[in-house]
Amino acid sequence: MEGDADIARTAALFADPARVRVLLALGDGRSLAASVLAGEAGLSAQGVSAHLAKLREAGLVTAERSGRHRFYRLAGGAPELLETLARHSPARPVRSLKEGTRAEALRTARTCYDHLAGKLGVMITTALLERRALVTVDGEPTTRRRERDRISAPLRDHPYELGPRASEVFGALGVDLAAARANRRPLLRFCLDWSEQRHHLAGALGAALSDRLLAEGWLRRRTTAHRAVQVTEAGRSGLRDVLGIT
């Protein structure tokens, strides 16, 4: 027989700020070596190894060996758990300009595992809706949070489907809709963005869009804040021309 879920044991893993930094460094879906994680989390090699051992034991992180190196990535529902905790957590006090810039960068544009989130992710999803690349099926033509939505991500049931201009709009963004359909993952999924409290596009289509915008140089990853991305000059022009985003 098994007792109730040991929530306190899992919660204790997030009580260490250094361990949380390790998880956040993996939050964009990358597989990183321990040495890279140590640099991003500001830890020694010995310190990051100790945290990784505990996270692997808890099933939050997996490891894969490639050559002489072992690469770590988030496992199972860990990305969703991180977003949920962020949604319920107060903002940390900003004590320097650098910290303030990092916090603002994450709110403005970031990756949520392998798709776009933050203000940018919500703006893109809203623009797709306005241009009929997506349509709602619940009578509410908006990305705002529904009363039935969980305060977490992803949504259990999403009120969207592809619209009549999906091929045209996603094609203009360089996304191969047929290839995204062929992915084993669900084509359409949506998250309740923790910082904007609106929906953003996830699933195979959200991942394909994020990959394409990064590959085309419309977005680039920031070096000052893990998971944060920045819109380039080419991206500003492209997003304005295709989606009307300024």
C-alpha positions as CSV (number, residue, x, y, z in Angstrom):
1,M,0.0,0.0,0.0
2,E,1.1,3.5,-0.7
3,G,0.3,6.6,1.3
4,D,-0.4,10.1,0.1
5,A,1.9,11.9,-2.2
6,D,5.0,13.3,-0.3
7,I,4.6,16.9,-1.5
8,A,6.9,18.2,1.3
9,R,9.8,16.1,-0.1
10,T,9.4,17.5,-3.6
11,A,8.8,21.0,-2.3
12,A,12.1,20.8,-0.3
13,L,14.0,20.5,-3.6
14,F,12.9,24.0,-4.5
15,A,13.8,25.5,-1.2
16,D,17.4,25.9,-2.2
17,P,17.9,29.0,-4.5
18,A,21.0,27.5,-6.1
19,R,19.1,24.3,-7.0
20,V,16.3,26.4,-8.5
21,R,18.9,28.2,-10.6
22,V,20.0,24.9,-12.0
23,L,16.4,24.0,-12.9
24,L,15.8,27.4,-14.5
25,A,18.9,27.1,-16.6
26,L,17.4,23.9,-18.1
27,G,14.0,25.6,-18.4
28,D,14.3,26.3,-22.2
29,G,14.5,22.6,-23.1
30,R,18.2,22.5,-23.7
31,S,20.5,19.6,-22.7
32,L,23.5,21.0,-20.9
33,A,26.7,19.6,-19.5
34,A,27.4,20.0,-15.8
35,S,30.2,22.5,-16.6
36,V,27.8,24.7,-18.5
37,L,25.1,24.5,-15.8
38,A,27.7,25.4,-13.2
39,G,28.5,28.6,-15.1
40,E,24.8,29.5,-15.7
41,A,23.8,28.8,-12.1
42,G,26.9,30.5,-10.6
43,L,28.0,27.3,-8.8
44,S,31.2,25.3,-8.5
45,A,31.5,22.0,-10.4
46,Q,31.2,20.1,-7.1
47,G,28.1,22.1,-6.1
48,V,26.2,21.6,-9.3
49,S,27.0,17.9,-9.3
50,A,25.5,17.6,-5.8
51,H,22.3,19.4,-6.9
52,L,22.0,17.3,-10.1
53,A,22.3,14.1,-8.1
54,K,19.3,15.1,-5.9
55,L,17.3,16.3,-8.9
56,R,17.9,13.0,-10.8
57,E,16.9,11.0,-7.7
58,A,13.6,12.9,-7.6
59,G,13.0,12.3,-11.3
60,L,13.1,16.0,-12.2
61,V,16.2,15.7,-14.3
62,T,17.5,13.1,-16.7
63,A,21.0,12.5,-18.0
64,E,22.3,11.3,-21.3
65,R,25.9,10.4,-22.1
66,S,27.5,11.7,-25.3
67,G,31.1,10.9,-25.8
68,R,33.0,11.9,-22.6
69,H,30.3,14.2,-21.4
70,R,27.0,13.7,-19.7
71,F,24.2,16.1,-20.6
72,Y,21.3,17.0,-18.4
73,R,17.7,18.1,-19.2
74,L,14.4,18.5,-17.4
75,A,12.3,15.3,-17.2
76,G,8.6,14.6,-17.3
77,G,6.4,17.3,-15.9
78,A,9.3,19.4,-14.5
79,P,8.8,22.3,-17.1
80,E,5.1,22.5,-16.2
81,L,6.0,22.4,-12.5
82,L,8.5,25.3,-12.9
83,E,5.9,27.4,-14.7
84,T,3.3,26.7,-12.1
85,L,5.6,27.6,-9.2
86,A,6.6,30.8,-11.0
87,R,2.9,31.7,-11.4
88,H,2.4,31.3,-7.6
89,S,5.6,32.9,-6.5
90,P,6.1,36.6,-5.6
91,A,8.7,38.5,-7.5
92,R,12.1,38.6,-5.9
93,P,13.3,42.1,-4.9
94,V,15.6,43.7,-7.5
95,R,18.7,44.9,-5.9
96,S,20.7,46.0,-9.0
97,L,20.1,47.3,-12.5
98,K,21.4,43.9,-13.9
99,E,18.8,42.0,-11.9
100,G,16.0,44.4,-13.0
101,T,17.0,44.0,-16.6
102,R,17.0,40.2,-16.3
103,A,13.5,40.1,-14.7
104,E,12.1,42.5,-17.3
105,A,13.7,40.4,-20.1
106,L,12.0,37.2,-18.8
107,R,8.6,38.9,-18.6
108,T,9.0,40.5,-22.1
109,A,10.0,37.4,-24.1
110,R,11.2,34.0,-23.0
111,T,10.9,30.4,-23.9
112,C,8.5,28.1,-21.9
113,Y,10.3,24.8,-22.5
114,D,10.4,24.8,-26.3
115,H,7.9,27.5,-27.3
116,L,7.6,31.2,-26.8
117,A,6.1,32.8,-23.7
118,G,5.9,36.2,-21.9
119,K,4.5,39.3,-23.5
120,L,5.9,38.3,-27.0
121,G,4.4,34.8,-26.9
122,V,1.0,36.2,-25.9
123,M,1.2,39.0,-28.6
124,I,2.0,36.4,-31.3
125,T,-0.9,34.2,-30.2
126,T,-3.2,37.2,-30.2
127,A,-2.1,38.2,-33.7
128,L,-2.6,34.7,-35.0
129,L,-6.1,34.8,-33.7
130,E,-6.8,38.2,-35.2
131,R,-5.5,37.0,-38.6
132,R,-7.6,33.9,-38.5
133,A,-4.7,31.5,-38.4
134,L,-6.3,30.4,-35.2
135,V,-10.0,30.6,-34.3
136,T,-11.7,30.0,-31.0
137,V,-14.5,27.5,-30.6
138,D,-16.0,28.7,-27.4
139,G,-17.4,32.0,-28.6
140,E,-14.7,34.2,-26.9
141,P,-12.4,35.6,-29.6
142,T,-9.6,36.5,-27.2
143,T,-6.5,35.0,-25.5
144,R,-7.6,36.0,-22.0
145,R,-7.9,33.5,-19.3
146,R,-11.1,31.5,-19.1
147,E,-12.9,30.9,-15.9
148,R,-12.3,27.2,-16.2
149,D,-8.6,27.5,-16.8
150,R,-6.2,26.1,-14.2
151,I,-3.7,28.5,-12.8
152,S,-0.9,26.5,-14.5
153,A,0.3,25.3,-17.8
154,P,-0.6,23.7,-20.1
155,L,-4.4,24.0,-20.3
156,R,-6.4,20.8,-19.9
157,D,-8.8,21.9,-22.7
158,H,-8.0,24.7,-25.1
159,P,-10.6,26.7,-27.0
160,Y,-8.7,27.0,-30.3
161,E,-8.3,25.3,-33.6
162,L,-6.6,26.2,-36.9
163,G,-8.4,28.9,-38.8
164,P,-9.0,29.4,-42.5
165,R,-5.8,31.4,-43.0
166,A,-3.5,29.0,-41.0
167,S,-1.5,27.8,-44.1
168,E,-1.1,31.4,-45.4
169,V,0.0,33.0,-42.1
170,F,2.2,30.2,-40.8
171,G,3.7,29.9,-44.3
172,A,4.6,33.6,-44.2
173,L,6.3,33.0,-40.9
174,G,8.3,30.1,-42.5
175,V,6.6,27.4,-40.6
176,D,6.0,24.1,-42.4
177,L,2.4,23.3,-41.2
178,A,2.5,19.8,-42.8
179,A,5.7,18.9,-41.0
180,A,4.2,20.2,-37.7
181,R,1.1,18.0,-38.2
182,A,3.3,15.0,-38.8
183,N,5.0,15.4,-35.4
184,R,4.0,12.8,-32.8
185,R,3.1,15.6,-30.4
186,P,-0.3,17.2,-30.4
187,L,-0.3,20.0,-33.0
188,L,-2.1,22.5,-30.8
189,R,-1.6,23.1,-27.1
190,F,-1.8,26.3,-25.1
191,C,-0.4,27.5,-21.8
192,L,-1.7,30.1,-19.4
193,D,1.2,32.4,-19.3
194,W,2.3,33.1,-15.7
195,S,3.4,36.6,-16.2
196,E,0.7,37.8,-18.7
197,Q,-2.2,35.6,-17.4
198,R,-3.2,35.0,-21.1
199,H,-2.8,32.1,-23.4
200,H,0.2,31.4,-25.5
201,L,0.7,28.8,-28.2
202,A,2.5,25.6,-27.3
203,G,2.5,22.1,-28.8
204,A,4.2,21.0,-31.9
205,L,3.1,24.1,-33.8
206,G,4.4,26.4,-31.0
207,A,7.7,24.6,-31.0
208,A,8.0,24.8,-34.8
209,L,7.3,28.5,-34.7
210,S,9.9,29.2,-32.0
211,D,12.5,27.1,-33.8
212,R,11.9,28.9,-37.1
213,L,12.1,32.4,-35.6
214,L,15.4,31.6,-33.9
215,A,16.7,29.9,-37.1
216,E,15.8,32.9,-39.2
217,G,17.4,35.3,-36.9
218,W,14.2,37.1,-35.9
219,L,14.9,36.2,-32.3
220,R,18.2,35.6,-30.5
221,R,18.8,34.2,-27.0
222,R,20.0,36.7,-24.4
223,T,23.1,36.0,-22.5
224,T,22.1,37.9,-19.4
225,A,19.0,35.9,-18.6
226,H,18.5,32.2,-19.3
227,R,15.3,31.5,-21.3
228,A,15.0,35.1,-22.3
229,V,15.0,35.9,-26.0
230,Q,15.3,39.2,-27.8
231,V,13.7,40.4,-31.0
232,T,16.2,41.5,-33.6
233,E,15.9,44.2,-36.2
234,A,15.0,41.6,-38.8
235,G,12.4,40.2,-36.4
236,R,10.9,43.6,-35.7
237,S,10.3,44.1,-39.5
238,G,9.1,40.5,-40.0
239,L,6.7,40.4,-37.1
240,R,5.3,43.8,-38.1
241,D,4.9,42.8,-41.8
242,V,3.3,39.4,-41.1
243,L,1.5,39.8,-37.8
244,G,1.2,43.6,-37.4
245,I,3.2,43.4,-34.1
246,T,5.1,46.6,-33.2
